């Protein structure tokens, strides 16, 4: 599915899939450090950098979403592998440059 990037928060971001529909996407297989949010007293090292990097990388770009066996997580986010227009595999790219760590979660 090709869609336009809207907003990012580390390993989760929103994309516009139609004029009246936005989709909340969670990157499969990775986790990035937390940025400060309600309930978290301090942001984790690297959280702000990961968020800014992904935001700058995706701003105004189209992405291709590829789904796995489980399409949604328990929070209603769409789980996806994400490819940029130049074929960069975003999930792996963030691991390669050290802004994310490998993370697997059991199917719900």
C-alpha positions as MATLAB code, in Angstrom:
seq = 'XXXXXXXXXXXXXXXXXXXXXXXXXXXXXXXXXXXXXXXXXXXXXXXXXXXXXXXXXXXXXXXXXXXXXXXXXXXXXXXXXXXXXXXXXXXXXXXXXXXXXXXXXXXX';
ca = [
       0.000    0.000    0.000;
       1.509    3.344   -0.977;
       0.706    6.157    1.401;
       2.035    9.535    2.498;
       3.830   10.051    5.788;
       2.184   12.433    8.274;
       3.798   12.285   11.727;
       6.303   10.169   13.619;
       6.927    9.154   17.203;
      10.019    6.893   17.070;
       8.902    3.450   15.845;
       5.268    4.445   15.348;
       3.995    6.923   12.809;
       0.863    8.043   11.046;
       0.292    7.980    7.302;
      -2.486    9.335    5.123;
      -3.990    6.504    3.111;
      -6.888    8.514    1.658;
      -8.175   12.090    1.961;
     -10.250   11.152    5.007;
      -8.256    8.298    6.557;
      -5.016    8.229    8.558;
      -3.369    4.995    9.645;
      -1.243    4.514   12.785;
       1.672    2.220   11.856;
       4.058    0.385   14.210;
       7.325   -0.886   12.704;
       7.618   -4.673   13.006;
      10.653   -6.217   14.696;
      12.271   -3.150   16.189;
      12.062   -0.906   19.218;
      13.520    2.557   19.657;
      14.240    4.398   22.928;
      11.324    6.216   24.533;
      10.857    9.956   24.358;
       9.254   11.718   27.310;
       5.517   11.139   27.640;
       2.983   11.187   30.473;
       4.008    8.542   33.003;
       7.658    8.467   31.887;
       9.811   10.740   34.018;
      12.845   10.785   31.707;
      13.319   10.102   28.063;
      15.694    7.293   27.219;
      19.031    8.094   25.570;
      18.646    8.183   21.804;
      14.863    8.577   21.791;
      14.836   12.134   20.535;
      17.499   11.335   17.928;
      15.541    8.327   16.611;
      12.331   10.334   16.428;
      13.966   13.263   14.608;
      15.840   10.984   12.205;
      12.728    9.085   11.151;
      10.702   12.298   10.929;
      13.303   13.900    8.619;
      13.651   10.724    6.561;
       9.904   10.339    5.950;
       8.699   13.941    5.720;
       6.706   14.427    2.518;
       7.574   10.948    1.223;
       5.542    7.984    0.083;
       6.058    4.685    1.872;
       5.146    1.120    1.012;
       3.690   -0.977    3.822;
       4.135   -4.742    3.879;
       2.144   -6.741    6.407;
       3.013   -9.929    8.261;
       0.759  -12.652    9.667;
      -0.619  -10.366   12.390;
      -1.847   -7.060   10.943;
      -2.695   -5.266   14.223;
      -1.198   -5.113   17.706;
      -3.254   -5.080   20.941;
      -3.307   -1.247   20.795;
      -4.941   -1.161   17.350;
      -1.806   -0.051   15.503;
      -1.150   -1.481   12.066;
       2.014   -3.621   12.133;
       4.163   -3.227    9.035;
       7.513   -3.528    7.367;
       8.127   -0.158    5.735;
       9.934    0.578    2.484;
      10.876    4.053    1.270;
      10.514    5.186   -2.339;
      14.196    4.402   -2.967;
      13.603    0.782   -1.721;
      15.290    1.385    1.661;
      13.884   -1.099    4.181;
      13.240    1.291    7.083;
      12.965   -1.341    9.832;
      16.404   -2.790    9.002;
      17.945    0.612    8.277;
      17.191    1.829   11.819;
      18.883   -1.291   13.218;
      21.916   -0.863   10.963;
      22.557    2.728   12.029;
      22.015    1.993   15.731;
      18.811    3.950   16.321;
      16.757    0.832   17.109;
      17.182   -2.584   18.648;
      15.713   -5.890   17.575;
      12.434   -6.612   19.351;
      10.029   -9.485   18.925;
       6.666   -9.878   20.567;
       4.458  -12.957   20.826;
       1.366  -13.069   18.656;
      -1.765  -12.059   20.501;
];
